[in-house]
Amino acid sequence: MTPRLKVVVDPGHGGDDTGAKGPKGLEEKDAALALAQDLQAALEKAGFDARLTREDDTFIPLWDRARKANEAGADLFLSLHLNAAKAKAAKGSEVFFLSLDQGDTDAAELVALENAGAVDRPAQDTVLFSILQDLAQKAYLQESERLAVHIQAQLNHLGGIKGRGVKQAPFVVLRGAAMPAVLVEAAFISNPREEQKLRDAAFRRRVAESVARGVRRFFADISSTPRRQGADQGR
Ligand SMILES: [Zn+2]
């Protein structure tokens, strides 16, 4: 019997780090956890071994999230967040993979918001540590992009949106992941309608099922094409 593919789902923020806040007061950390629990259930149902980086309202430093996935020997890392924009009308889902260029300005405000949890840098956060972190994800960037494309396609379908592409940005949480890894901004918590939808369990389940379908398509995709040398080292 082949072991199940392992997916680590990371609910963004937690504890004192609330993340973004909706106009009616819904906090990103709570919406992300609820969504992550639904995603865990959807992935388990689809035959994956799905685990969470946090099961409750606790703060985990950004560096430790990918480390947990590495230590678990995960095949995939998904960090789940909710988007926020000054324009109340902004809506829909965006899927990101890592940019190694810190000056990538395409999503600068969002990146600043999401990287705010990168306080309490570990003592080993020397230049060398930083380089090793980047190297971890660097080997998987092509696969991470493919993963992002598959998940974005499913979320576009769910939202009735055509042609929204994936984005690349320097999110700290993705840097150290030694496996395909993406950050999903599932909806805009700053949009009053989407904030309302996020409180609806049926909507969250639909989002979770779409992401899980994207994950399944990704694995079907990479298993039908030869993998790059070295990409599957140690597994
Ligand atoms: Zn976030």
Residues whose N, C-alpha, C, O or C-beta is under 5 A from the ligand:
A	BS01	ZN	G12 G19 H81 L82 E114
